[in-house]
Amino acid sequence: MLKEIFVKSAMTYEYPPDGGTVPIIDPYDGCTIGCPYCFQLEDETWNTDLNVKVNISDVLQKELIQWNKEDTVYLGSKCDPYMEIERKYQLTRKCLLELSKLNLKCMVTTKAGSKLIFRDIDVIKPMGNKFTLLLGLSNLQQLSEIDDYTLMSNIQTANQLHRMGITVWVFITPILPGITDIDSMISAIDQDIPVFLDKVRLKRNTRPALRLESFIGNHYPHLIKTYKDIIYNNKDVYYEDIKEKWGKTERVKFVFESSNSTD
Ligand code: SF4
């Protein structure tokens, strides 16, 4: 159920296993993109409602007064900041406006596939190198609809923004054997854009692992053995091949090698 809520704090913090503290702004709590591998699903209470933090930008404005300008803020962890609902509420845009006023560094993560980010070009472009878009390509809805990756909405967005001078990093995380054709995807992405890759990292019997297994069984039944091997035996032949092939290419980076979850 959609709920409009009022929050007392705008910034939340995540503590990755490698140490450190990651400041996050989630204008929404809940996500409509529906990635079955989403690590947020480990929290059974997450996404039971779609919470819209209607006052978040006002709260953020006050919190940013004390903000250390050297710290990067991440926008989007428990939501996709550019999912459809943003068209109506414009909370991502309002938060970006607050960050841009103070010239703060921010990274926005999305795999929504809408072109909604172009609405905010007037805010993003003046932010210059303070703004980075982390664009995810493992959007199963998009992947199921496309054979020619040059036509994939998120790849087109990456290339268009890059050509407009916006810093874009592309993430194929996770690589989905039998679904993501990495060679074709990398070829379709402009040569100067860094591409980050990672394998499926899901702990067996967790909600995301069970959800991905069920999704593959329903939509790609011929791949079920491959995914069971990945989830239950930690065996991912395709990923090893990709590492072998792309491991020495400078713009292709392999991430989260020590992590156990995937986003
Ligand atoms: S991985 Fe990101 S886009 Fe996908 S459901 Fe989770 S929060 Fe939404």
Boltz pocket constraint, residues with backbone or C-beta under 6 A from the ligand:
constraints:
  - pocket:
      binder: B
      contacts: [[A, 31], [A, 32], [A, 33], [A, 34], [A, 35], [A, 37], [A, 38], [A, 39], [A, 40], [A, 77], [A, 78], [A, 79], [A, 80], [A, 111], [A, 112], [A, 262], [A, 263]]
      max_distance: 6.0
